[in-house]
Amino acid sequence: MGWKGTLRTMSATSRRYDRYQRQLAKMQEVEHATYEVEVYESYLDLLQSMHKECSDVCNWEEIQQSTPPTKPIKVQTNEMAAQSALDNYKPGFRDKLLKKSEDFRQKLVDAVEMAKKTDENEYQEALKQYTLDYAEWEESVKIAGNIIRGDLKAYFDALNLVNPFKELTGIGSGIHFEMGKESIMNAILHVNGDQVIPSEAKTLLKSGKLSVKAIPKGRFYEIYQDYVCSSVLRVAREFYALLPADMLIITAMTDLLDTKTGHIEEQPILSAVIPRKTIELLNFETLDPSDSMGNFVHRMDFKKTKGFAIVDPITPDSIDLGT
């Protein structure tokens, strides 16, 4: 092949390589775009389906009757192994010839002493863990007994000990409980939808490229409402899974403009009385979280074009009024 043919071959190879690089870059771009959209859609699904998950029901009778952890027994496993090596040591001809048998035997003796210390250290660590486990068991049995007897302080102790609302706090919601009239518990759910709900929508174009556009206000508020209502349902489910109560009031709070003061302040946007008997009748896999509020006495002022407005919270003191 002449030099012209060589150049043509090199040029063709270069073009093929360039095409390959462009195809590879396009594939990587599509894969990245697909991944971005999948993550975005999964996150939206999470926000609107908090109510679908719940911890296992806590059996306080079983906890009260549980046996304490077993106190560790001091064993000599390491010492016995080291002592066996010492007892069975028989110096060979080479050790005797080089006069190393005494040195090696001394190392085995030292190993026995080290093994004793290892056994003691392991025992002390096991004893320390046992002390912690026993204290935890003792506390849980005490709480269980108090809950079964209807001690409402034990309800708060159980909520603090178990903390079944970790997932909610992980996506921007905090929660605390208060006690009201006739021992009705009131949950205050702090949501911050403006930070939690994404302001941009991600979709995959036919070309495989990623499209990022601002979410329309209506869609943003729709997601926001579902997120708040879904979180309220999740709180109720976790509460009833943990405690043998029959009624709970949940009030969701968020930062809103108070037109009376002109300041952004935390305000109630949803307040609902949620009885156990109603929660137990719902199909959480198929219900719409916002529509489900119709099953409860509740207060919610929501418009698709404006979102939530401030409402007067239902309180344990007013629940007997049927409001």
Secondary structure, 3 states (H helix, E strand, C coil): CCHHHHHHHHHHHHHHHHHHHHHHHHHHHHHHHHHHHHHHHHHHHHHHCHHHCCCCCCCHHHHHCCCCCCCCCCCCHHHHHHHHHHHCCCCCHHHHHCCCHHHHHHHHHHHHHHHHHHHHHHHHHHHHHHHHHHHHHHHHHHHHHHHHCCCHHHHHHHHHHHCCCHHHHHCCEEEEEEECHHHCEEEEEEECHHHHCCCEEEEECCCCCEEEEECCHHHHHHHHHHHHHHHHHHHHHHHHHHCCCCEEEEEEEEEEEECCCCEEEEEEEEEEEEEHHHHCCCCCCCCCCCHHHHHCEEEEEEECCCEEECCCCCCCCCHHHCC
